[in-house]
Amino acid sequence: MISRPTELNLLRNQLTEFLRSRHLRKTPERYAILDKAVYLSAHFEVDKLYNALEEEGYHVSRATVYNTLELLCEAGILNRHIFATNQARYELARGSHLHLICRKCGKIREIDDPSLTSRLLTEEYPGFTPEYSSSSVYGLCDDCASSS
């Protein structure tokens, strides 16, 4: 795994190149949102990111946060997921993996299943070119299963 400072520098460069290629402004707000997304890393909701920025005294509008998250998805830096709650969650784009989601407590665990993700990405789909895959499996985590 890449260390956070190294990873952050790579992602900042990726964002800079994306913004440059689209002739978009390189605003401090966009980079602050990227920095906080890297810090939060896994399956965060917009409110969690927004509140984390506010707690550090960095005031940006919710619209800026939403727009920047969509921009980061377009740039291939983040992936957006809609799980059972129907609320978007974001994570760093780190390749294909499975999400194991507890129906009771909502905890999300990631696992790699190279054979499954490889098959999904190498499958031929007419009129479509896969870039990454994300699958969700719903059930009960060990803690919730043992308390039932």
C-alpha positions in Angstrom: 0.0 0.0 0.0 1.2 3.5 -0.8 1.8 5.8 2.1 -0.7 8.7 2.4 1.7 11.5 1.6 3.0 9.7 -1.5 -0.5 8.7 -2.5 -1.8 12.3 -1.9 0.9 13.8 -4.1 0.1 11.3 -6.9 -3.6 12.1 -6.7 -3.0 15.9 -6.5 -1.0 15.6 -9.7 -3.8 13.5 -11.3 -6.3 16.2 -10.4 -4.0 18.9 -11.7 -3.7 17.1 -15.1 -7.4 16.5 -15.3 -8.3 20.1 -14.5 -5.7 21.3 -17.0 -7.0 19.0 -19.8 -10.5 20.3 -19.2 -9.5 23.9 -18.9 -10.9 24.1 -15.4 -9.6 26.2 -12.5 -7.2 24.7 -10.0 -8.9 26.1 -6.8 -7.7 25.6 -3.3 -11.2 24.3 -2.4 -10.9 21.4 -4.9 -7.5 20.4 -3.4 -8.8 20.7 0.2 -11.7 18.4 -0.7 -9.3 15.9 -2.3 -7.0 16.0 0.7 -9.9 15.2 3.1 -11.2 12.5 0.8 -7.8 10.8 0.9 -7.8 11.1 4.7 -11.3 9.6 5.0 -10.4 7.0 2.4 -13.2 4.4 2.7 -16.9 4.7 2.0 -17.6 8.2 3.2 -20.8 10.1 2.7 -20.9 13.8 1.6 -22.0 14.9 5.1 -19.0 13.2 6.7 -16.6 15.0 4.4 -18.4 18.3 4.7 -18.4 18.1 8.5 -14.7 17.1 8.6 -13.8 20.2 6.5 -16.0 22.4 8.8 -14.3 21.0 11.9 -10.9 22.0 10.6 -12.2 25.5 9.9 -12.3 25.1 6.2 -15.6 26.6 5.0 -17.0 25.6 1.6 -20.5 25.3 0.4 -22.2 21.9 0.2 -22.7 22.6 -3.5 -18.9 23.0 -3.9 -18.4 19.7 -2.1 -21.0 17.8 -4.2 -19.6 19.3 -7.5 -16.0 18.6 -6.5 -16.8 15.0 -5.6 -18.4 14.5 -9.0 -15.3 16.1 -10.6 -13.1 13.7 -8.7 -15.2 10.8 -9.9 -14.8 12.0 -13.5 -11.1 12.3 -13.0 -10.9 8.6 -11.9 -9.8 9.5 -8.4 -13.0 8.5 -6.6 -15.7 6.0 -7.2 -19.3 6.7 -6.2 -21.5 3.8 -4.9 -25.1 3.6 -4.0 -25.6 0.9 -1.4 -28.9 -0.2 0.2 -29.4 3.2 1.9 -29.7 4.9 -1.4 -27.2 7.5 -0.2 -24.1 8.0 -2.3 -20.8 6.9 -0.7 -17.4 7.6 -2.0 -14.1 5.8 -1.9 -10.7 6.2 -3.5 -10.6 4.5 -6.9 -8.3 1.5 -6.1 -9.3 -1.1 -8.6 -12.0 -3.8 -8.4 -13.2 -5.4 -5.3 -16.2 -6.8 -3.5 -18.2 -5.0 -0.8 -19.6 -7.1 2.0 -22.4 -5.0 3.6 -24.0 -5.9 6.9 -27.8 -5.4 6.6 -28.1 -4.7 10.3 -25.3 -2.3 11.3 -24.3 -1.1 7.8 -20.6 -1.9 8.2 -18.9 -2.3 4.8 -15.9 -4.6 4.4 -13.9 -4.9 1.2 -12.4 -8.1 -0.1 -10.4 -8.9 -3.2 -11.6 -11.7 -5.4 -9.2 -11.6 -8.3 -10.9 -14.4 -10.2 -14.4 -12.8 -10.1 -13.2 -9.2 -10.8 -11.0 -10.5 -13.6 -13.9 -12.3 -15.2 -16.2 -9.2 -14.9 -13.6 -7.0 -16.5 -12.6 -9.4 -19.3 -16.2 -10.3 -20.2 -17.4 -8.8 -23.5 -20.4 -6.6 -23.2 -21.8 -5.3 -26.6 -21.4 -1.6 -26.9 -19.6 -1.2 -23.5 -16.0 -1.2 -22.3 -15.6 -2.0 -18.6 -13.1 0.1 -16.6 -13.6 -1.2 -13.0 -16.1 -3.4 -11.2 -17.7 -3.2 -7.9 -20.0 -5.9 -6.5 -22.0 -5.9 -3.2 -22.9 -8.8 -1.1 -25.4 -8.2 1.6 -25.7 -10.3 4.8 -24.8 -10.1 8.5 -21.3 -9.3 9.9 -20.1 -11.7 12.6 -20.9 -9.2 15.4 -24.5 -8.8 14.3 -25.0 -12.5 13.5 -23.9 -13.4 17.0 -26.1 -10.9 18.7 -29.3 -12.0 16.8 
